[in-house]
Amino acid sequence: MSKQIDMDTLRTWLDGRRPVTVLDVRDDEARAQWAIPGSLHINAYDDLRQGRPGGLATSELPHDRPIVTICDAGRVSQTAADLLAERGLDARSLTGGMKAWSLAWNEADLPTTPAGARVIQVRRTGKGCLSYVVGANGDALVVDPSLPTEVYLDIVRRQGWTIRHVLDTHIHADHLSRARQLATASGATLRLPDQQRVRFPFVPVHVGDSIALGASVLTALHTPGHTDESLSYLLDGAIAFTGDTLFVRGVGRPDLHAAPAEAERRARTLFTSLNRLRALAPDTIVLPAHTSDPVPFDRKAIAARLSDLEPWLAGWLSSEQGFVDRLLARVPPTPPNFSSIVGLNEAGEQPPGDPTDLEAGANRCAVA
């Protein structure tokens, strides 16, 4: 009988670059939706469900390292691991499969800002959510937290920082915000864009407001379009946390909870917001709230300078009507469970049971 391995252990192995073979046994369609970076793929899912080994019977796999089998929920991968164990391989199944993996994460550091602030990008590699811990002079703030509070508390503990502010760029639709819970756990001030959507106490952030962190300053920019309340935050004039307004390879979708006429209105608003961001200094570093690809354990930040984005962004923004038409024609499929997630985020609540029941699945915030 083969062993099992939990998400935290596999995450630690990959982060520490321990030799391990991650073997994805799902079908091609599931694999294309989301996968663990660096994993191998053998489409054995249907065979395994029918009690047949399929490609696992003859596949050549290394004997000098553990093999971790992956499926959607951890059941078929257990069958795969058992078959590989019978071949004498050190095989184990990922408990909970890709659903459990949706909470896996890793970190990357950004260059220090001119005023001396450090930025740590916290990447939810199993979901594509990107959040940020900013530290200066012993104080810290967190932008768009999407992972359990313990992750951020451990990061600041290691750095010797104290969280003073927790912010969201907007009301999220594809993941559960942990902002309210993190602010409560850390004793920080919860700051959200000024709006009437949420039903719990917070300090509103208005356009042009600034938050001091040591010698650094975070300033709120008005960037609606993905949602009406969306803000971006500019740190020391050098780094822009752009939420779901601008990504490194796309822009925010304007259609969630919107009829066609409303989606078109938001698209026109987004056109203005993107041009506002384009007016920032060309060497401004763009840090979005999501990525559409699984994030490898490479410690390289998902980021781009505005000047790097300008070639494709200029084409998209060459005319307002052209932008609107292109955007609405390319909107991806609606994220699963987004209505339930939005409702919980507006209430400031977490669901009973396993949050990944709602959150699991590909990230679909961007129009590329």
C-alpha positions in Angstrom: 0.0 0.0 0.0 1.3 3.4 -0.9 1.7 6.4 1.3 0.0 9.8 1.3 1.4 13.3 1.4 -0.4 16.5 2.4 -0.3 19.9 0.6 1.9 21.6 3.2 4.6 18.9 3.0 4.7 18.9 -0.8 4.8 22.7 -0.9 7.7 22.6 1.5 9.5 20.0 -0.6 9.1 22.0 -3.8 10.0 25.3 -2.1 13.2 23.7 -0.7 14.0 22.1 -4.1 13.9 18.6 -2.7 14.1 16.0 -5.5 10.6 14.8 -6.2 8.6 13.7 -9.2 5.1 15.1 -9.3 2.9 13.0 -11.6 -0.4 14.3 -12.8 -2.7 11.4 -13.8 -5.8 13.6 -14.8 -7.2 13.8 -18.2 -6.0 16.4 -20.7 -8.8 18.8 -20.2 -8.4 18.9 -16.4 -4.6 19.3 -16.8 -5.0 22.2 -19.1 -7.2 24.1 -16.6 -4.5 24.2 -13.8 -1.5 22.1 -13.0 1.5 22.0 -10.6 4.5 23.7 -12.3 7.2 21.2 -13.3 4.9 18.2 -13.0 4.8 15.2 -15.4 1.6 14.2 -17.1 0.3 10.7 -17.9 -3.3 10.7 -18.9 -4.4 7.6 -17.0 -7.5 8.9 -15.4 -10.2 6.9 -17.2 -8.1 3.7 -17.2 -7.5 4.0 -13.4 -11.2 4.5 -12.8 -11.9 1.3 -14.7 -9.3 -0.6 -12.8 -6.7 -0.6 -15.5 -3.1 0.8 -15.1 -3.1 2.4 -18.5 0.2 4.3 -19.2 1.4 3.7 -15.7 2.2 0.1 -16.4 5.0 0.9 -18.7 6.0 4.5 -17.9 9.6 5.0 -17.0 9.8 6.9 -13.7 12.8 7.6 -11.5 13.6 5.3 -8.6 15.9 7.7 -6.7 13.2 10.1 -5.4 9.6 10.1 -4.2 6.8 10.2 -6.7 3.7 12.2 -5.8 0.6 11.3 -7.8 -2.0 14.0 -8.4 -5.7 14.0 -9.4 -8.6 16.4 -8.7 -9.6 15.2 -5.3 -7.0 12.6 -4.2 -8.9 9.3 -4.9 -7.8 8.2 -8.4 -4.3 9.4 -7.5 -4.3 7.0 -4.6 -5.0 4.1 -7.0 -2.1 5.4 -9.2 0.2 5.5 -6.2 -0.7 2.0 -5.2 0.1 0.7 -8.7 3.4 2.4 -8.7 4.2 1.1 -5.2 3.6 -2.4 -6.5 6.4 -1.7 -9.1 8.8 -0.9 -6.2 8.6 2.9 -6.6 8.4 5.3 -3.6 5.0 6.6 -4.5 2.5 8.6 -2.5 -0.8 10.4 -3.3 -1.4 14.0 -2.7 -4.2 14.1 -0.1 -7.1 16.2 -1.4 -5.6 16.5 -4.9 -5.7 19.7 -6.8 -8.5 21.0 -4.6 -6.2 20.9 -1.6 -3.4 22.3 -3.7 -5.4 25.4 -4.4 -4.1 26.7 -1.0 -0.4 26.1 -1.8 1.8 29.2 -2.0 5.3 30.5 -2.4 7.1 33.8 -2.1 9.2 36.2 -4.2 11.0 39.4 -3.2 10.8 42.7 -5.1 13.5 45.4 -5.3 13.5 47.8 -2.3 11.7 51.1 -3.1 13.5 54.5 -3.1 12.2 55.1 0.4 13.4 51.8 1.7 10.2 49.7 1.7 10.5 45.9 1.1 7.8 44.1 -0.8 7.2 40.3 -0.6 4.9 38.8 -3.2 2.9 35.9 -1.7 1.8 33.7 -4.6 -1.1 31.3 -4.2 0.3 29.0 -6.9 -2.6 26.6 -6.7 -5.1 29.4 -7.6 -3.1 32.2 -9.2 -3.9 34.8 -6.5 -1.2 37.3 -5.7 -1.0 39.2 -2.4 1.7 41.5 -1.0 3.4 42.1 2.3 5.0 45.6 2.5 7.5 46.3 5.3 9.3 49.5 6.4 10.8 50.5 9.7 9.3 47.5 11.5 5.8 48.1 10.3 3.9 46.3 7.6 0.8 46.4 5.5 -0.8 43.6 3.5 -2.6 44.0 0.1 -5.2 41.6 -1.1 -4.7 38.7 1.3 -6.1 35.4 -0.1 -4.5 32.8 2.1 -5.2 31.8 5.7 -4.1 34.4 8.2 -1.3 32.2 9.6 0.6 32.6 6.3 0.9 36.4 6.6 1.4 36.3 10.4 4.3 33.9 10.0 5.9 36.1 7.2 5.9 39.2 9.3 7.1 37.3 12.4 10.1 36.1 10.4 10.8 39.7 9.3 10.3 41.3 12.7 7.4 43.4 11.4 4.1 44.3 12.8 1.0 44.5 10.5 -0.6 48.0 10.8 -2.9 48.0 7.8 -4.7 45.4 5.8 -6.2 46.5 2.4 -8.1 45.0 -0.5 -8.0 46.6 -3.9 -11.7 45.7 -4.6 -14.4 43.2 -3.6 -13.1 40.0 -5.0 -15.1 37.5 -7.0 -12.9 34.5 -7.5 -11.4 33.9 -4.0 -12.5 34.5 -0.5 -10.8 37.6 0.9 -9.0 37.1 4.2 -8.6 40.8 4.8 -11.2 41.1 7.6 -9.9 38.0 9.4 -6.2 39.1 9.1 -7.0 42.5 10.4 -8.7 41.0 13.4 -6.0 38.5 14.1 -3.2 41.1 13.8 -4.9 44.0 15.4 -4.4 46.0 12.2 -6.7 48.6 10.6 -8.9 47.2 7.9 -9.0 49.6 4.9 -11.2 49.0 1.9 -12.2 51.2 -1.1 -15.0 53.5 -0.2 -18.2 51.7 -1.2 -21.6 50.5 0.1 -21.2 46.9 -0.8 -19.8 45.3 2.4 -21.8 44.9 5.6 -19.1 45.1 8.2 -16.9 47.9 9.7 -13.9 49.2 7.8 -12.0 52.4 7.3 -12.8 53.7 3.8 -10.0 54.6 1.4 -10.8 57.5 -0.9 -9.1 58.4 -4.1 -5.9 60.3 -3.3 -5.7 59.1 0.3 -2.2 58.2 1.5 -1.0 55.7 4.1 2.4 56.2 5.7 4.6 53.3 6.5 7.9 54.4 7.9 9.4 56.8 5.3 7.3 55.2 2.6 3.9 56.3 1.3 1.1 54.3 -0.3 -1.3 56.4 -2.4 -4.8 55.3 -3.6 -5.5 55.7 -7.4 -9.0 55.6 -8.9 -9.0 52.6 -11.3 -12.6 51.3 -11.6 -13.8 49.1 -14.4 -13.4 45.5 -13.2 -15.6 46.7 -10.3 -16.9 50.2 -9.6 -14.9 50.5 -6.4 -11.6 49.2 -7.7 -8.5 51.1 -6.5 -4.8 50.7 -7.3 -2.2 51.6 -4.7 1.1 53.4 -5.7 4.0 52.8 -3.3 6.7 55.5 -3.2 5.9 56.4 -6.8 7.7 53.2 -7.9 5.4 50.2 -7.4 1.7 50.0 -8.4 -0.5 47.3 -6.8 -3.1 47.2 -9.6 -5.5 44.6 -8.3 -7.7 43.2 -11.1 -7.4 46.3 -13.3 -4.1 45.6 -15.0 -2.2 42.3 -15.2 1.2 41.6 -16.8 -0.6 39.9 -19.8 -4.1 41.3 -19.8 -6.7 43.5 -18.2 -9.6 42.9 -15.8 -12.9 41.6 -17.0 -15.9 44.0 -16.7 -18.8 41.6 -16.9 -19.3 39.9 -13.5 -22.7 40.6 -11.9 -23.4 42.8 -15.0 -26.0 42.9 -17.7 -24.6 43.6 -21.2 -25.2 47.3 -21.0 -23.6 47.5 -17.6 -20.6 45.4 -18.8 -20.1 47.9 -21.7 -20.2 50.8 -19.3 -17.6 49.2 -17.1 -15.5 48.5 -20.1 -15.5 52.2 -21.0 -14.6 53.0 -17.4 -11.8 50.5 -17.5 -10.4 52.2 -20.7 -10.1 55.4 -18.7 -8.5 53.7 -15.7 -5.9 51.9 -17.8 -4.9 55.2 -19.5 -4.6 56.7 -16.0 -2.1 53.9 -15.1 -0.3 54.4 -18.4 0.4 58.0 -17.3 2.6 56.8 -14.4 6.4 56.7 -14.9 7.5 54.1 -17.5 9.7 52.3 -14.9 6.8 51.8 -12.5 6.6 48.2 -11.5 3.1 46.7 -12.0 2.1 44.1 -9.3 -1.4 42.6 -10.1 -3.7 40.6 -7.8 -3.8 37.6 -10.0 -2.0 35.6 -12.7 -3.6 33.2 -15.1 -0.8 30.6 -14.9 0.4 28.4 -12.1 3.3 30.1 -10.3 6.5 28.0 -10.1 8.7 27.8 -7.0 11.3 30.0 -8.7 11.2 33.1 -6.3 10.8 35.3 -9.4 8.1 37.9 -8.9 5.1 38.1 -11.3 5.7 41.7 -12.3 6.5 44.0 -15.2 7.5 47.6 -15.8 4.9 49.8 -17.4 7.3 50.3 -20.3 7.3 46.5 -20.8 3.5 46.5 -21.1 3.3 49.5 -23.3 3.7 47.7 -26.7 0.5 45.6 -26.3 -1.3 48.1 -24.0 -1.0 50.9 -26.6 -2.6 48.7 -29.2 -5.5 47.8 -26.9 -6.0 51.4 -26.0 -5.7 52.9 -29.4 -9.4 53.7 -29.4 -12.2 53.5 -26.8 -14.7 51.6 -29.0 -12.0 49.3 -30.3 -11.0 48.5 -26.7 -14.6 47.9 -25.6 -15.3 45.6 -28.6 -12.1 43.6 -28.1 -12.6 43.3 -24.4 -16.2 42.1 -24.5 -15.5 39.6 -27.3 -12.7 37.9 -25.3 -14.3 37.6 -21.8 -13.4 34.1 -20.5 -15.9 31.7 -18.9 -17.5 32.9 -15.7 -15.6 31.8 -12.6 -17.4 28.9 -10.7 -19.2 29.9 -7.5 -18.4 33.6 -8.0 -21.9 34.7 -6.7 -21.4 32.8 -3.5 -17.8 34.1 -3.1 -19.0 37.7 -3.7 -21.8 37.3 -1.2 -19.4 36.0 1.5 -16.9 38.8 0.8 -19.6 41.4 1.1 -20.6 39.8 4.4 -17.0 39.5 5.6 -17.5 35.8 6.3 -15.8 32.5 5.6 -17.9 29.5 4.6 -18.4 26.6 7.0 -16.2 23.6 6.2 -13.5 23.6 3.5 -13.1 26.9 1.7 -11.6 25.2 -1.3 -15.0 23.7 -2.1 -15.8 27.2 -3.4 -12.4 28.4 -4.6 -11.0 25.5 -6.4 -10.6 25.9 -10.2 -8.7 28.0 -12.7 -8.3 31.7 -12.3 -10.5 33.6 -14.7 -10.1 37.3 -13.8 -8.1 38.4 -16.8 -9.0 39.1 -20.4 -5.8 38.4 -22.3 
